[in-house]
Amino acid sequence: MVRRWTKKMDVFACAKIFIPINIMNSHWILVMVETGPSVIHVYDSLGERYPMGDSSIKRWLRDEAEDKGKGQRE
């Protein structure tokens, strides 16, 4: 479904990917993905932890890598 968002670009050519995420229409967090070492940082002003978001981002990265023919990424 989100494949069309990056249809004309290779996100892995970017050093960092910034993803704003809305939590239950009341709070925003920011996810930053460093594509080189494949590190995911979650920034939340309330200090909460969102493990589901981390796994969703990893899944998106794997799907994106497969779609772009980049092989297995973590």
PQR file of N, CA, C, O and H, with PARSE charges and radii, in Angstrom:
ATOM      1  N   MET A   1       0.812  -1.195   0.000 -0.4000 1.5000
ATOM      2  CA  MET A   1       0.000   0.000   0.000 -0.0000 2.0000
ATOM      3  C   MET A   1       0.862   1.269   0.000  0.5500 1.7000
ATOM      4  O   MET A   1       0.590   2.202  -0.756 -0.5500 1.4000
ATOM      5  N   VAL A   2       1.890   1.305   0.837 -0.4000 1.5000
ATOM      6  CA  VAL A   2       2.720   2.509   0.885 -0.0000 2.0000
ATOM      7  C   VAL A   2       3.823   2.484  -0.171  0.5500 1.7000
ATOM      8  O   VAL A   2       4.623   3.417  -0.252 -0.5500 1.4000
ATOM      9  H   VAL A   2       2.111   0.547   1.451  0.4000 1.0000
ATOM     10  N   ARG A   3       3.872   1.443  -0.967 -0.4000 1.5000
ATOM     11  CA  ARG A   3       4.907   1.319  -1.996 -0.0000 2.0000
ATOM     12  C   ARG A   3       4.936   2.541  -2.902  0.5500 1.7000
ATOM     13  O   ARG A   3       6.013   2.967  -3.318 -0.5500 1.4000
ATOM     14  H   ARG A   3       3.223   0.685  -0.901  0.4000 1.0000
ATOM     15  N   ARG A   4       3.797   3.106  -3.211 -0.4000 1.5000
ATOM     16  CA  ARG A   4       3.760   4.253  -4.122 -0.0000 2.0000
ATOM     17  C   ARG A   4       4.385   5.504  -3.512  0.5500 1.7000
ATOM     18  O   ARG A   4       4.775   6.411  -4.246 -0.5500 1.4000
ATOM     19  H   ARG A   4       2.922   2.760  -2.873  0.4000 1.0000
ATOM     20  N   TRP A   5       4.488   5.573  -2.181 -0.4000 1.5000
ATOM     21  CA  TRP A   5       5.083   6.743  -1.541 -0.0000 2.0000
ATOM     22  C   TRP A   5       6.541   6.918  -1.956  0.5500 1.7000
ATOM     23  O   TRP A   5       7.024   8.043  -2.085 -0.5500 1.4000
ATOM     24  H   TRP A   5       4.170   4.835  -1.584  0.4000 1.0000
ATOM     25  N   THR A   6       7.231   5.816  -2.161 -0.4000 1.5000
ATOM     26  CA  THR A   6       8.658   5.885  -2.506 -0.0000 2.0000
ATOM     27  C   THR A   6       8.926   5.309  -3.896  0.5500 1.7000
ATOM     28  O   THR A   6      10.034   4.865  -4.194 -0.5500 1.4000
ATOM     29  H   THR A   6       6.839   4.903  -2.055  0.4000 1.0000
ATOM     30  N   LYS A   7       7.921   5.324  -4.717 -0.4000 1.5000
ATOM     31  CA  LYS A   7       8.024   4.733  -6.051 -0.0000 2.0000
ATOM     32  C   LYS A   7       9.169   5.324  -6.871  0.5500 1.7000
ATOM     33  O   LYS A   7       9.861   4.598  -7.585 -0.5500 1.4000
ATOM     34  H   LYS A   7       7.021   5.686  -4.475  0.4000 1.0000
ATOM     35  N   LYS A   8       9.370   6.629  -6.771 -0.4000 1.5000
ATOM     36  CA  LYS A   8      10.357   7.294  -7.617 -0.0000 2.0000
ATOM     37  C   LYS A   8      11.650   7.630  -6.873  0.5500 1.7000
ATOM     38  O   LYS A   8      12.464   8.410  -7.367 -0.5500 1.4000
ATOM     39  H   LYS A   8       8.808   7.219  -6.191  0.4000 1.0000
ATOM     40  N   MET A   9      11.842   7.050  -5.695 -0.4000 1.5000
ATOM     41  CA  MET A   9      13.070   7.340  -4.965 -0.0000 2.0000
ATOM     42  C   MET A   9      13.560   6.106  -4.226  0.5500 1.7000
ATOM     43  O   MET A   9      12.790   5.197  -3.916 -0.5500 1.4000
ATOM     44  H   MET A   9      11.181   6.416  -5.294  0.4000 1.0000
ATOM     45  N   ASP A  10      14.838   6.095  -3.956 -0.4000 1.5000
ATOM     46  CA  ASP A  10      15.459   5.015  -3.199 -0.0000 2.0000
ATOM     47  C   ASP A  10      15.748   5.543  -1.799  0.5500 1.7000
ATOM     48  O   ASP A  10      16.678   6.328  -1.612 -0.5500 1.4000
ATOM     49  H   ASP A  10      15.464   6.834  -4.208  0.4000 1.0000
ATOM     50  N   VAL A  11      14.962   5.121  -0.821 -0.4000 1.5000
ATOM     51  CA  VAL A  11      15.146   5.629   0.540 -0.0000 2.0000
ATOM     52  C   VAL A  11      16.498   5.230   1.108  0.5500 1.7000
ATOM     53  O   VAL A  11      17.002   5.890   2.017 -0.5500 1.4000
ATOM     54  H   VAL A  11      14.206   4.484  -0.973  0.4000 1.0000
ATOM     55  N   PHE A  12      17.094   4.160   0.588 -0.4000 1.5000
ATOM     56  CA  PHE A  12      18.380   3.703   1.096 -0.0000 2.0000
ATOM     57  C   PHE A  12      19.536   4.563   0.595  0.5500 1.7000
ATOM     58  O   PHE A  12      20.671   4.402   1.042 -0.5500 1.4000
ATOM     59  H   PHE A  12      16.684   3.624  -0.150  0.4000 1.0000
ATOM     60  N   ALA A  13      19.252   5.470  -0.328 -0.4000 1.5000
ATOM     61  CA  ALA A  13      20.263   6.429  -0.780 -0.0000 2.0000
ATOM     62  C   ALA A  13      20.364   7.584   0.215  0.5500 1.7000
ATOM     63  O   ALA A  13      21.311   8.369   0.163 -0.5500 1.4000
ATOM     64  H   ALA A  13      18.329   5.601  -0.692  0.4000 1.0000
ATOM     65  N   CYS A  14      19.395   7.688   1.113 -0.4000 1.5000
ATOM     66  CA  CYS A  14      19.392   8.732   2.143 -0.0000 2.0000
ATOM     67  C   CYS A  14      20.147   8.221   3.370  0.5500 1.7000
ATOM     68  O   CYS A  14      20.028   7.050   3.732 -0.5500 1.4000
ATOM     69  H   CYS A  14      18.626   7.050   1.155  0.4000 1.0000
ATOM     70  N   ALA A  15      20.914   9.089   4.000 -0.4000 1.5000
ATOM     71  CA  ALA A  15      21.627   8.700   5.219 -0.0000 2.0000
ATOM     72  C   ALA A  15      20.652   8.533   6.381  0.5500 1.7000
ATOM     73  O   ALA A  15      20.819   7.654   7.227 -0.5500 1.4000
ATOM     74  H   ALA A  15      21.010  10.040   3.706  0.4000 1.0000
ATOM     75  N   LYS A  16      19.626   9.397   6.409 -0.4000 1.5000
ATOM     76  CA  LYS A  16      18.639   9.346   7.482 -0.0000 2.0000
ATOM     77  C   LYS A  16      17.246   9.517   6.897  0.5500 1.7000
ATOM     78  O   LYS A  16      17.042  10.270   5.945 -0.5500 1.4000
ATOM     79  H   LYS A  16      19.491  10.111   5.722  0.4000 1.0000
ATOM     80  N   ILE A  17      16.294   8.805   7.486 -0.4000 1.5000
ATOM     81  CA  ILE A  17      14.889   8.908   7.098 -0.0000 2.0000
ATOM     82  C   ILE A  17      14.120   9.337   8.344  0.5500 1.7000
ATOM     83  O   ILE A  17      14.232   8.703   9.393 -0.5500 1.4000
ATOM     84  H   ILE A  17      16.460   8.193   8.260  0.4000 1.0000
ATOM     85  N   PHE A  18      13.344  10.403   8.232 -0.4000 1.5000
ATOM     86  CA  PHE A  18      12.549  10.904   9.347 -0.0000 2.0000
ATOM     87  C   PHE A  18      11.081  10.574   9.102  0.5500 1.7000
ATOM     88  O   PHE A  18      10.529  10.889   8.047 -0.5500 1.4000
ATOM     89  H   PHE A  18      13.252  10.918   7.379  0.4000 1.0000
ATOM     90  N   ILE A  19      10.453   9.933  10.096 -0.4000 1.5000
ATOM     91  CA  ILE A  19       9.068   9.484   9.950 -0.0000 2.0000
ATOM     92  C   ILE A  19       8.251   9.988  11.137  0.5500 1.7000
ATOM     93  O   ILE A  19       8.413   9.481  12.248 -0.5500 1.4000
ATOM     94  H   ILE A  19      10.902   9.677  10.953  0.4000 1.0000
ATOM     95  N   PRO A  20       7.375  10.977  10.927 -0.5600 1.5000
ATOM     96  CA  PRO A  20       6.487  11.407  12.011  0.2800 2.0000
ATOM     97  C   PRO A  20       5.325  10.414  12.136  0.5500 1.7000
ATOM     98  O   PRO A  20       4.756   9.982  11.133 -0.5500 1.4000
ATOM     99  N   ILE A  21       4.986  10.063  13.358 -0.4000 1.5000
ATOM    100  CA  ILE A  21       3.916   9.091  13.594 -0.0000 2.0000
ATOM    101  C   ILE A  21       2.940   9.670  14.610  0.5500 1.7000
ATOM    102  O   ILE A  21       3.338  10.125  15.682 -0.5500 1.4000
ATOM    103  H   ILE A  21       5.448  10.414  14.173  0.4000 1.0000
ATOM    104  N   ASN A  22       1.661   9.645  14.258 -0.4000 1.5000
ATOM    105  CA  ASN A  22       0.621  10.120  15.155 -0.0000 2.0000
ATOM    106  C   ASN A  22       0.104   8.946  15.980  0.5500 1.7000
ATOM    107  O   ASN A  22      -0.244   7.896  15.438 -0.5500 1.4000
ATOM    108  H   ASN A  22       1.339   9.275  13.387  0.4000 1.0000
ATOM    109  N   ILE A  23       0.060   9.137  17.292 -0.4000 1.5000
ATOM    110  CA  ILE A  23      -0.410   8.101  18.211 -0.0000 2.0000
ATOM    111  C   ILE A  23      -1.824   8.456  18.658  0.5500 1.7000
ATOM    112  O   ILE A  23      -2.030   9.425  19.388 -0.5500 1.4000
ATOM    113  H   ILE A  23       0.343   9.989  17.732  0.4000 1.0000
ATOM    114  N   MET A  24      -2.784   7.669  18.217 -0.4000 1.5000
ATOM    115  CA  MET A  24      -4.190   7.788  18.620 -0.0000 2.0000
ATOM    116  C   MET A  24      -4.744   9.207  18.480  0.5500 1.7000
ATOM    117  O   MET A  24      -5.521   9.654  19.324 -0.5500 1.4000
ATOM    118  H   MET A  24      -2.617   6.881  17.624  0.4000 1.0000
ATOM    119  N   ASN A  25      -4.350   9.911  17.427 -0.4000 1.5000
ATOM    120  CA  ASN A  25      -4.833  11.269  17.145 -0.0000 2.0000
ATOM    121  C   ASN A  25      -4.611  12.263  18.279  0.5500 1.7000
ATOM    122  O   ASN A  25      -5.311  13.271  18.365 -0.5500 1.4000
ATOM    123  H   ASN A  25      -3.719   9.548  16.742  0.4000 1.0000
ATOM    124  N   SER A  26      -3.641  11.987  19.152 -0.4000 1.5000
ATOM    125  CA  SER A  26      -3.443  12.918  20.260 -0.0000 2.0000
ATOM    126  C   SER A  26      -1.982  13.256  20.538  0.5500 1.7000
ATOM    127  O   SER A  26      -1.695  14.194  21.283 -0.5500 1.4000
ATOM    128  H   SER A  26      -3.072  11.168  19.083  0.4000 1.0000
ATOM    129  N   HIS A  27      -1.064  12.508  19.952 -0.4000 1.5000
ATOM    130  CA  HIS A  27       0.339  12.709  20.282 -0.0000 2.0000
ATOM    131  C   HIS A  27       1.201  12.305  19.090  0.5500 1.7000
ATOM    132  O   HIS A  27       0.898  11.342  18.387 -0.5500 1.4000
ATOM    133  H   HIS A  27      -1.297  11.746  19.347  0.4000 1.0000
ATOM    134  N   TRP A  28       2.277  13.054  18.876 -0.4000 1.5000
ATOM    135  CA  TRP A  28       3.195  12.753  17.782 -0.0000 2.0000
ATOM    136  C   TRP A  28       4.533  12.285  18.325  0.5500 1.7000
ATOM    137  O   TRP A  28       5.026  12.799  19.329 -0.5500 1.4000
ATOM    138  H   TRP A  28       2.524  13.836  19.448  0.4000 1.0000
ATOM    139  N   ILE A  29       5.110  11.308  17.652 -0.4000 1.5000
ATOM    140  CA  ILE A  29       6.478  10.897  17.928 -0.0000 2.0000
ATOM    141  C   ILE A  29       7.254  10.992  16.616  0.5500 1.7000
ATOM    142  O   ILE A  29       6.658  11.076  15.542 -0.5500 1.4000
ATOM    143  H   ILE A  29       4.709  10.891  16.836  0.4000 1.0000
ATOM    144  N   LEU A  30       8.567  10.978  16.706 -0.4000 1.5000
ATOM    145  CA  LEU A  30       9.399  11.018  15.519 -0.0000 2.0000
ATOM    146  C   LEU A  30      10.303   9.804  15.516  0.5500 1.7000
ATOM    147  O   LEU A  30      10.970   9.509  16.508 -0.5500 1.4000
ATOM    148  H   LEU A  30       9.051  10.909  17.578  0.4000 1.0000
ATOM    149  N   VAL A  31      10.321   9.105  14.400 -0.4000 1.5000
ATOM    150  CA  VAL A  31      11.221   7.974  14.216 -0.0000 2.0000
ATOM    151  C   VAL A  31      12.277   8.397  13.210  0.5500 1.7000
ATOM    152  O   VAL A  31      11.964   8.911  12.136 -0.5500 1.4000
ATOM    153  H   VAL A  31       9.779   9.344  13.595  0.4000 1.0000
ATOM    154  N   MET A  32      13.538   8.172  13.576 -0.4000 1.5000
ATOM    155  CA  MET A  32      14.628   8.456  12.657 -0.0000 2.0000
ATOM    156  C   MET A  32      15.345   7.141  12.369  0.5500 1.7000
ATOM    157  O   MET A  32      15.748   6.427  13.288 -0.5500 1.4000
ATOM    158  H   MET A  32      13.793   7.755  14.449  0.4000 1.0000
ATOM    159  N   VAL A  33      15.499   6.830  11.085 -0.4000 1.5000
ATOM    160  CA  VAL A  33      16.188   5.619  10.671 -0.0000 2.0000
ATOM    161  C   VAL A  33      17.503   6.019  10.032  0.5500 1.7000
ATOM    162  O   VAL A  33      17.525   6.788   9.070 -0.5500 1.4000
ATOM    163  H   VAL A  33      15.171   7.410  10.339  0.4000 1.0000
ATOM    164  N   GLU A  34      18.603   5.496  10.566 -0.4000 1.5000
ATOM    165  CA  GLU A  34      19.905   5.669   9.935 -0.0000 2.0000
ATOM    166  C   GLU A  34      20.100   4.457   9.032  0.5500 1.7000
ATOM    167  O   GLU A  34      20.207   3.330   9.516 -0.5500 1.4000
ATOM    168  H   GLU A  34      18.585   4.872  11.347  0.4000 1.0000
ATOM    169  N   THR A  35      20.147   4.687   7.727 -0.4000 1.5000
ATOM    170  CA  THR A  35      20.151   3.560   6.796 -0.0000 2.0000
ATOM    171  C   THR A  35      21.501   2.869   6.699  0.5500 1.7000
ATOM    172  O   THR A  35      21.548   1.682   6.378 -0.5500 1.4000
ATOM    173  H   THR A  35      20.061   5.602   7.335  0.4000 1.0000
ATOM    174  N   GLY A  36      22.588   3.559   6.959 -0.4000 1.5000
ATOM    175  CA  GLY A  36      23.904   2.920   6.882 -0.0000 2.0000
ATOM    176  C   GLY A  36      24.030   1.773   7.872  0.5500 1.7000
ATOM    177  O   GLY A  36      24.124   0.611   7.475 -0.5500 1.4000
ATOM    178  H   GLY A  36      22.550   4.524   7.219  0.4000 1.0000
ATOM    179  N   PRO A  37      24.034   2.101   9.174 -0.5600 1.5000
ATOM    180  CA  PRO A  37      24.128   1.037  10.183  0.2800 2.0000
ATOM    181  C   PRO A  37      22.771   0.420  10.533  0.5500 1.7000
ATOM    182  O   PRO A  37      22.698  -0.458  11.392 -0.5500 1.4000
ATOM    183  N   SER A  38      21.714   0.865   9.886 -0.4000 1.5000
ATOM    184  CA  SER A  38      20.348   0.372  10.151 -0.0000 2.0000
ATOM    185  C   SER A  38      19.981   0.492  11.624  0.5500 1.7000
ATOM    186  O   SER A  38      19.666  -0.497  12.285 -0.5500 1.4000
ATOM    187  H   SER A  38      21.773   1.578   9.188  0.4000 1.0000
ATOM    188  N   VAL A  39      20.028   1.711  12.118 -0.4000 1.5000
ATOM    189  CA  VAL A  39      19.668   1.990  13.507 -0.0000 2.0000
ATOM    190  C   VAL A  39      18.371   2.795  13.509  0.5500 1.7000
ATOM    191  O   VAL A  39      18.204   3.730  12.726 -0.5500 1.4000
ATOM    192  H   VAL A  39      20.284   2.514  11.581  0.4000 1.0000
ATOM    193  N   ILE A  40      17.454   2.415  14.405 -0.4000 1.5000
ATOM    194  CA  ILE A  40      16.176   3.095  14.519 -0.0000 2.0000
ATOM    195  C   ILE A  40      16.135   3.840  15.851  0.5500 1.7000
ATOM    196  O   ILE A  40      16.331   3.247  16.912 -0.5500 1.4000
ATOM    197  H   ILE A  40      17.590   1.655  15.042  0.4000 1.0000
ATOM    198  N   HIS A  41      15.878   5.142  15.783 -0.4000 1.5000
ATOM    199  CA  HIS A  41      15.751   5.973  16.980 -0.0000 2.0000
ATOM    200  C   HIS A  41      14.299   6.450  17.062  0.5500 1.7000
ATOM    201  O   HIS A  41      13.721   6.872  16.060 -0.5500 1.4000
ATOM    202  H   HIS A  41      15.719   5.624  14.921  0.4000 1.0000
ATOM    203  N   VAL A  42      13.721   6.382  18.253 -0.4000 1.5000
ATOM    204  CA  VAL A  42      12.366   6.875  18.471 -0.0000 2.0000
ATOM    205  C   VAL A  42      12.449   8.036  19.449  0.5500 1.7000
ATOM    206  O   VAL A  42      12.961   7.891  20.559 -0.5500 1.4000
ATOM    207  H   VAL A  42      14.190   6.040  19.067  0.4000 1.0000
ATOM    208  N   TYR A  43      11.942   9.188  19.026 -0.4000 1.5000
ATOM    209  CA  TYR A  43      11.949  10.381  19.863 -0.0000 2.0000
ATOM    210  C   TYR A  43      10.522  10.714  20.288  0.5500 1.7000
ATOM    211  O   TYR A  43       9.631  10.892  19.458 -0.5500 1.4000
ATOM    212  H   TYR A  43      11.526   9.306  18.124  0.4000 1.0000
ATOM    213  N   ASP A  44      10.331  10.793  21.603 -0.4000 1.5000
ATOM    214  CA  ASP A  44       9.015  11.074  22.158 -0.0000 2.0000
ATOM    215  C   ASP A  44       9.178  12.030  23.329  0.5500 1.7000
ATOM    216  O   ASP A  44       9.889  11.727  24.287 -0.5500 1.4000
ATOM    217  H   ASP A  44      11.054  10.648  22.278  0.4000 1.0000
ATOM    218  N   SER A  45       8.528  13.171  23.256 -0.4000 1.5000
ATOM    219  CA  SER A  45       8.648  14.172  24.312 -0.0000 2.0000
ATOM    220  C   SER A  45       8.087  13.693  25.644  0.5500 1.7000
ATOM    221  O   SER A  45       8.425  14.243  26.692 -0.5500 1.4000
ATOM    222  H   SER A  45       7.950  13.417  22.478  0.4000 1.0000
ATOM    223  N   LEU A  46       7.231  12.671  25.616 -0.4000 1.5000
ATOM    224  CA  LEU A  46       6.672  12.133  26.854 -0.0000 2.0000
ATOM    225  C   LEU A  46       7.497  10.978  27.413  0.5500 1.7000
ATOM    226  O   LEU A  46       7.226  10.492  28.512 -0.5500 1.4000
ATOM    227  H   LEU A  46       6.956  12.224  24.765  0.4000 1.0000
ATOM    228  N   GLY A  47       8.492  10.542  26.665 -0.4000 1.5000
ATOM    229  CA  GLY A  47       9.366   9.479  27.137 -0.0000 2.0000
ATOM    230  C   GLY A  47       8.767   8.088  27.092  0.5500 1.7000
ATOM    231  O   GLY A  47       9.297   7.170  27.718 -0.5500 1.4000
ATOM    232  H   GLY A  47       8.712  10.936  25.773  0.4000 1.0000
ATOM    233  N   GLU A  48       7.685   7.915  26.373 -0.4000 1.5000
ATOM    234  CA  GLU A  48       7.049   6.593  26.263 -0.0000 2.0000
ATOM    235  C   GLU A  48       7.864   5.687  25.342  0.5500 1.7000
ATOM    236  O   GLU A  48       8.706   6.158  24.577 -0.5500 1.4000
ATOM    237  H   GLU A  48       7.255   8.662  25.865  0.4000 1.0000
ATOM    238  N   ARG A  49       7.604   4.393  25.426 -0.4000 1.5000
ATOM    239  CA  ARG A  49       8.262   3.427  24.538 -0.0000 2.0000
ATOM    240  C   ARG A  49       7.197   2.806  23.638  0.5500 1.7000
ATOM    241  O   ARG A  49       6.095   2.495  24.090 -0.5500 1.4000
ATOM    242  H   ARG A  49       6.920   4.011  26.047  0.4000 1.0000
ATOM    243  N   TYR A  50       7.534   2.630  22.365 -0.4000 1.5000
ATOM    244  CA  TYR A  50       6.591   2.092  21.385 -0.0000 2.0000
ATOM    245  C   TYR A  50       7.247   0.923  20.648  0.5500 1.7000
ATOM    246  O   TYR A  50       7.706   1.092  19.518 -0.5500 1.4000
ATOM    247  H   TYR A  50       8.429   2.883  21.998  0.4000 1.0000
ATOM    248  N   PRO A  51       7.297  -0.265  21.273 -0.5600 1.5000
ATOM    249  CA  PRO A  51       7.945  -1.405  20.610  0.2800 2.0000
ATOM    250  C   PRO A  51       7.239  -1.822  19.325  0.5500 1.7000
ATOM    251  O   PRO A  51       7.890  -2.312  18.402 -0.5500 1.4000
ATOM    252  N   MET A  52       5.921  -1.639  19.247 -0.4000 1.5000
ATOM    253  CA  MET A  52       5.196  -1.999  18.030 -0.0000 2.0000
ATOM    254  C   MET A  52       5.674  -1.140  16.860  0.5500 1.7000
ATOM    255  O   MET A  52       5.808  -1.632  15.740 -0.5500 1.4000
ATOM    256  H   MET A  52       5.393  -1.242  19.997  0.4000 1.0000
ATOM    257  N   GLY A  53       5.929   0.129  17.118 -0.4000 1.5000
ATOM    258  CA  GLY A  53       6.407   1.021  16.072 -0.0000 2.0000
ATOM    259  C   GLY A  53       7.750   0.585  15.523  0.5500 1.7000
ATOM    260  O   GLY A  53       7.991   0.675  14.319 -0.5500 1.4000
ATOM    261  H   GLY A  53       5.821   0.528  18.028  0.4000 1.0000
ATOM    262  N   ASP A  54       8.625   0.114  16.394 -0.4000 1.5000
ATOM    263  CA  ASP A  54       9.941  -0.348  15.979 -0.0000 2.0000
ATOM    264  C   ASP A  54       9.831  -1.532  15.032  0.5500 1.7000
ATOM    265  O   ASP A  54      10.514  -1.568  14.008 -0.5500 1.4000
ATOM    266  H   ASP A  54       8.429   0.040  17.372  0.4000 1.0000
ATOM    267  N   SER A  55       8.980  -2.501  15.357 -0.4000 1.5000
ATOM    268  CA  SER A  55       8.831  -3.667  14.492 -0.0000 2.0000
ATOM    269  C   SER A  55       8.147  -3.293  13.174  0.5500 1.7000
ATOM    270  O   SER A  55       8.451  -3.868  12.129 -0.5500 1.4000
ATOM    271  H   SER A  55       8.425  -2.472  16.188  0.4000 1.0000
ATOM    272  N   SER A  56       7.226  -2.330  13.227 -0.4000 1.5000
ATOM    273  CA  SER A  56       6.570  -1.880  11.995 -0.0000 2.0000
ATOM    274  C   SER A  56       7.564  -1.197  11.066  0.5500 1.7000
ATOM    275  O   SER A  56       7.505  -1.392   9.852 -0.5500 1.4000
ATOM    276  H   SER A  56       6.979  -1.863  14.076  0.4000 1.0000
ATOM    277  N   ILE A  57       8.469  -0.405  11.613 -0.4000 1.5000
ATOM    278  CA  ILE A  57       9.486   0.267  10.807 -0.0000 2.0000
ATOM    279  C   ILE A  57      10.437  -0.762  10.203  0.5500 1.7000
ATOM    280  O   ILE A  57      10.803  -0.654   9.033 -0.5500 1.4000
ATOM    281  H   ILE A  57       8.517  -0.247  12.599  0.4000 1.0000
ATOM    282  N   LYS A  58      10.842  -1.761  10.991 -0.4000 1.5000
ATOM    283  CA  LYS A  58      11.723  -2.819  10.464 -0.0000 2.0000
ATOM    284  C   LYS A  58      11.045  -3.566   9.322  0.5500 1.7000
ATOM    285  O   LYS A  58      11.674  -3.880   8.312 -0.5500 1.4000
ATOM    286  H   LYS A  58      10.546  -1.849  11.942  0.4000 1.0000
ATOM    287  N   ARG A  59       9.768  -3.844   9.491 -0.4000 1.5000
ATOM    288  CA  ARG A  59       9.030  -4.540   8.429 -0.0000 2.0000
ATOM    289  C   ARG A  59       8.971  -3.679   7.172  0.5500 1.7000
ATOM    290  O   ARG A  59       9.174  -4.178   6.066 -0.5500 1.4000
ATOM    291  H   ARG A  59       9.256  -3.588  10.312  0.4000 1.0000
ATOM    292  N   TRP A  60       8.692  -2.375   7.340 -0.4000 1.5000
ATOM    293  CA  TRP A  60       8.659  -1.470   6.195 -0.0000 2.0000
ATOM    294  C   TRP A  60      10.011  -1.435   5.492  0.5500 1.7000
ATOM    295  O   TRP A  60      10.072  -1.460   4.263 -0.5500 1.4000
ATOM    296  H   TRP A  60       8.528  -1.969   8.239  0.4000 1.0000
ATOM    297  N   LEU A  61      11.095  -1.378   6.264 -0.4000 1.5000
ATOM    298  CA  LEU A  61      12.430  -1.364   5.669 -0.0000 2.0000
ATOM    299  C   LEU A  61      12.708  -2.649   4.881  0.5500 1.7000
ATOM    300  O   LEU A  61      13.266  -2.594   3.785 -0.5500 1.4000
ATOM    301  H   LEU A  61      11.046  -1.359   7.263  0.4000 1.0000
ATOM    302  N   ARG A  62      12.325  -3.794   5.432 -0.4000 1.5000
ATOM    303  CA  ARG A  62      12.504  -5.063   4.708 -0.0000 2.0000
ATOM    304  C   ARG A  62      11.682  -5.084   3.423  0.5500 1.7000
ATOM    305  O   ARG A  62      12.178  -5.487   2.370 -0.5500 1.4000
ATOM    306  H   ARG A  62      11.872  -3.839   6.322  0.4000 1.0000
ATOM    307  N   ASP A  63      10.421  -4.647   3.510 -0.4000 1.5000
ATOM    308  CA  ASP A  63       9.561  -4.606   2.332 -0.0000 2.0000
ATOM    309  C   ASP A  63      10.101  -3.630   1.286  0.5500 1.7000
ATOM    310  O   ASP A  63      10.075  -3.914   0.089 -0.5500 1.4000
ATOM    311  H   ASP A  63      10.019  -4.319   4.365  0.4000 1.0000
ATOM    312  N   GLU A  64      10.583  -2.493   1.746 -0.4000 1.5000
ATOM    313  CA  GLU A  64      11.133  -1.485   0.835 -0.0000 2.0000
ATOM    314  C   GLU A  64      12.394  -2.016   0.152  0.5500 1.7000
ATOM    315  O   GLU A  64      12.588  -1.814  -1.047 -0.5500 1.4000
ATOM    316  H   GLU A  64      10.605  -2.263   2.719  0.4000 1.0000
ATOM    317  N   ALA A  65      13.246  -2.693   0.920 -0.4000 1.5000
ATOM    318  CA  ALA A  65      14.467  -3.263   0.344 -0.0000 2.0000
ATOM    319  C   ALA A  65      14.119  -4.321  -0.702  0.5500 1.7000
ATOM    320  O   ALA A  65      14.742  -4.378  -1.762 -0.5500 1.4000
ATOM    321  H   ALA A  65      13.088  -2.856   1.894  0.4000 1.0000
ATOM    322  N   GLU A  66      13.137  -5.146  -0.408 -0.4000 1.5000
ATOM    323  CA  GLU A  66      12.706  -6.172  -1.360 -0.0000 2.0000
ATOM    324  C   GLU A  66      12.146  -5.536  -2.629  0.5500 1.7000
ATOM    325  O   GLU A  66      12.452  -5.969  -3.739 -0.5500 1.4000
ATOM    326  H   GLU A  66      12.631  -5.099   0.454  0.4000 1.0000
ATOM    327  N   ASP A  67      11.326  -4.509  -2.454 -0.4000 1.5000
ATOM    328  CA  ASP A  67      10.722  -3.824  -3.585 -0.0000 2.0000
ATOM    329  C   ASP A  67      11.767  -3.160  -4.481  0.5500 1.7000
ATOM    330  O   ASP A  67      11.631  -3.140  -5.705 -0.5500 1.4000
ATOM    331  H   ASP A  67      11.077  -4.157  -1.552  0.4000 1.0000
ATOM    332  N   LYS A  68      12.811  -2.617  -3.855 -0.4000 1.5000
ATOM    333  CA  LYS A  68      13.853  -1.913  -4.601 -0.0000 2.0000
ATOM    334  C   LYS A  68      14.999  -2.828  -5.026  0.5500 1.7000
ATOM    335  O   LYS A  68      15.978  -2.372  -5.615 -0.5500 1.4000
ATOM    336  H   LYS A  68      12.922  -2.633  -2.861  0.4000 1.0000
ATOM    337  N   GLY A  69      14.871  -4.124  -4.723 -0.4000 1.5000
ATOM    338  CA  GLY A  69      15.909  -5.077  -5.117 -0.0000 2.0000
ATOM    339  C   GLY A  69      17.201  -4.918  -4.353  0.5500 1.7000
ATOM    340  O   GLY A  69      18.281  -5.159  -4.893 -0.5500 1.4000
ATOM    341  H   GLY A  69      14.075  -4.495  -4.244  0.4000 1.0000
ATOM    342  N   LYS A  70      17.102  -4.515  -3.102 -0.4000 1.5000
ATOM    343  CA  LYS A  70      18.294  -4.279  -2.283 -0.0000 2.0000
ATOM    344  C   LYS A  70      18.674  -5.486  -1.445  0.5500 1.7000
ATOM    345  O   LYS A  70      19.637  -5.415  -0.682 -0.5500 1.4000
ATOM    346  H   LYS A  70      16.226  -4.319  -2.663  0.4000 1.0000
ATOM    347  N   GLY A  71      17.955  -6.585  -1.560 -0.4000 1.5000
ATOM    348  CA  GLY A  71      18.265  -7.752  -0.757 -0.0000 2.0000
ATOM    349  C   GLY A  71      17.749  -7.606   0.653  0.5500 1.7000
ATOM    350  O   GLY A  71      16.936  -6.726   0.935 -0.5500 1.4000
ATOM    351  H   GLY A  71      17.172  -6.642  -2.180  0.4000 1.0000
ATOM    352  N   GLN A  72      18.215  -8.462   1.542 -0.4000 1.5000
ATOM    353  CA  GLN A  72      17.755  -8.475   2.935 -0.0000 2.0000
ATOM    354  C   GLN A  72      18.410  -7.344   3.715  0.5500 1.7000
ATOM    355  O   GLN A  72      19.635  -7.228   3.746 -0.5500 1.4000
ATOM    356  H   GLN A  72      18.875  -9.178   1.313  0.4000 1.0000
ATOM    357  N   ARG A  73      17.584  -6.513   4.345 -0.4000 1.5000
ATOM    358  CA  ARG A  73      18.084  -5.424   5.198 -0.0000 2.0000
ATOM    359  C   ARG A  73      17.460  -5.601   6.565  0.5500 1.7000
ATOM    360  O   ARG A  73      16.390  -6.199   6.676 -0.5500 1.4000
ATOM    361  H   ARG A  73      16.589  -6.608   4.320  0.4000 1.0000
ATOM    362  N   GLU A  74      18.088  -5.103   7.594 -0.4000 1.5000
ATOM    363  CA  GLU A  74      17.562  -5.194   8.966 -0.0000 2.0000
ATOM    364  C   GLU A  74      17.499  -3.849   9.572  0.5500 1.7000
ATOM    365  O   GLU A  74      17.085  -3.708  10.722 -0.5500 1.4000
ATOM    366  H   GLU A  74      18.958  -4.616   7.504  0.4000 1.0000
TER
END
